[in-house]
Amino acid sequence: MEMDRFKDKVVIVPGAASGIGEATTRRIVSEGGMVVMADFAKEKTALLAQDLKAEKVFILSTCENRQFTITVNCLSNTLIQLF
């Protein structure tokens, strides 16, 4: 398996704090990618970012809305500003 296939890439992971989202986040970071973690579980998200040393992890807590369309628009706008 290629260990840098996510190098220079930014990936949005919804539900990043647990389950498949957490596993995906860990894999992407281990393969050189930057992760934008979007999750309603603030504490779990912060703990995961801390565990991953947070150098390639961004937490977007400003987009906490349970309406899918609003959340996606917020994520998109925020990412455009960041990157």
C-alpha positions as CSV (number, residue, x, y, z in Angstrom):
1,M,0.0,0.0,0.0
2,E,1.2,3.5,-0.9
3,M,2.0,5.4,2.3
4,D,1.8,8.9,0.8
5,R,-1.3,8.6,-1.5
6,F,-3.0,11.4,0.4
7,K,0.1,13.7,0.4
8,D,-0.8,17.3,-0.4
9,K,-4.5,16.5,-0.2
10,V,-7.2,17.8,2.1
11,V,-10.1,15.4,3.0
12,I,-13.3,16.3,4.7
13,V,-14.4,13.5,7.0
14,P,-18.0,13.8,8.4
15,G,-18.6,11.9,11.6
16,A,-14.8,11.9,12.2
17,A,-14.9,11.3,15.9
18,S,-15.9,7.7,16.0
19,G,-16.5,4.5,14.1
20,I,-15.8,4.5,10.4
21,G,-15.1,8.2,10.4
22,E,-12.4,7.9,13.0
23,A,-10.8,5.0,11.2
24,T,-10.9,7.0,8.0
25,T,-9.4,10.0,9.7
26,R,-6.5,7.9,11.1
27,R,-5.8,6.3,7.8
28,I,-5.7,9.5,5.8
29,V,-3.4,11.2,8.3
30,S,-1.1,8.1,8.4
31,E,-0.9,8.3,4.6
32,G,0.2,11.9,4.6
33,G,-3.2,13.7,4.1
34,M,-4.7,16.7,5.9
35,V,-8.1,16.1,7.5
36,V,-11.0,18.4,8.1
37,M,-13.0,16.8,10.9
38,A,-16.6,17.6,10.9
39,D,-18.5,16.1,13.8
40,F,-21.1,17.1,16.4
41,A,-19.1,15.3,19.2
42,K,-16.8,18.2,20.2
43,E,-14.9,16.4,23.0
44,K,-14.3,13.2,21.0
45,T,-13.2,15.2,18.0
46,A,-10.8,17.3,20.1
47,L,-9.4,14.1,21.7
48,L,-8.8,12.5,18.3
49,A,-7.1,15.6,17.0
50,Q,-4.9,15.6,20.1
51,D,-4.1,11.9,19.6
52,L,-3.1,12.6,16.0
53,K,-0.9,15.4,17.1
54,A,-3.2,17.8,15.3
55,E,-0.6,19.0,12.8
56,K,-2.6,17.8,9.8
57,V,-6.0,17.9,11.4
58,F,-8.5,20.8,11.3
59,I,-11.6,20.8,13.4
60,L,-14.6,22.8,12.1
61,S,-17.0,23.3,14.9
62,T,-18.4,26.5,13.4
63,C,-20.6,24.5,11.0
64,E,-22.7,22.7,13.6
65,N,-26.1,22.5,12.1
66,R,-28.1,19.4,11.8
67,Q,-29.6,20.4,8.5
68,F,-27.4,18.8,5.9
69,T,-27.5,21.5,3.2
70,I,-26.5,24.3,5.7
71,T,-23.7,22.2,7.1
72,V,-22.3,21.4,3.6
73,N,-22.5,25.0,2.5
74,C,-20.7,26.1,5.7
75,L,-18.0,23.5,5.3
76,S,-17.5,24.5,1.6
77,N,-17.3,28.2,2.4
78,T,-14.9,27.7,5.3
79,L,-12.6,25.4,3.3
80,I,-12.4,27.9,0.4
81,Q,-11.3,30.6,2.9
82,L,-8.7,28.2,4.6
83,F,-7.2,26.7,1.5
